[in-house]
Amino acid sequence: MYAVIFTYQFNPGMPNEEYKHHSKTLNNSVKDQKGFIKVKDFSNDEEKVSISYWETLEDIAKWSADNGHIIAKQFGKEQGYAYYTVEISHIVKSY
């Protein structure tokens, strides 16, 4: 199992309604992706973290190449995020 850890902070002037649209679309479509297990979201006053769990690296790569995901990533890069990081971790054991 693998975890994709997406950490981000919004731009102060980000178009909120457009972000909500992308977020809702992605949350609905990720559930149908091969290898998707679950997602957990966390936040504090400054930063947000979304951790999605996947069966394989190939499943992660296919999600990354999904057209809707590409459009949302482009919006985030251009307008949505002051900064972001993506980390992929291999989970060796979970109990």
N, C-alpha and C positions, 0 to 999 in steps of 0.2 A: 504494500500500500504506500501511496505517496501523498504528501500534503503540499498544496500550493498556498503560500502565505503572502497575501497581498496587503501591504501596509500603505496608507495614503492619508493625505490631508487635502481638504478642498481649497480651491482658490476662493478668496473672499467674494469675488464678483461672479461666481459660477452661475450659469443659467439653471436654476433649481428644477424647473418643470421638465426641461430636456433631460437632465440627469435622472429624474424619477422615471421617465419613460424608458431610458436605456436600462436602468436597474431592474425595473419590472420585467422587461422583455428578456433580459439575461437570466433572471431568477426563474422564469418560467421555462426557458429552453434548456438550461443546464441540466435540469432534472431528467431530460430525455436523452442525454448524451451517454454513449457507451462508456462504461467504466466509472461513471460518477457515483460516489457513495453518499456524501453529505456535505453540507457547508455550515460553518459557524461564523457569526459576526460579533465583533466586540468594538467598543469605542470608549473614548474618554473625551474631555473637552477639546483636545487638539488633534487627536489622531484616531483613525479607524483601522481595523484589521479584519480581513475576511480570510478564513482558512477553508479551502475546499479539499476534499479527500477523494483520491482516484485510485483505481486498480493498477494502472500501468502508466509509464511515461508516454507511451504512444497515445493513450486516451487523452492525456493532457495536451499533447501536441495537436491532436485533432480538434479539441475545444479551442485552443489558441488560434487555429486556422478557420474557425467557424465565421461565416460572413457577418452575422449579427454581432459577434464578439469583436471582430476587427473594427466595425463601425463604432462600437462603444469605446474601444481602446483609443481610437483616434480622437473621439470627442474628449475623453479624459486627458489625453496628452495635450491637446490644443486649448481646452477651456476648463476642464473640470478640476484638475489637481495641481496644487502648489508643488507637490512632490509625491512620488510613489516608489515602492520597491516591490519586486516579486522574487520570492525565494521558493525553491522546490526542495523538499526534504524527503528522504526515504525513511519510512517508519519501519524499524526493525522489529519492534515489539510493542504491543498495546495491551494493557490489562487494567 
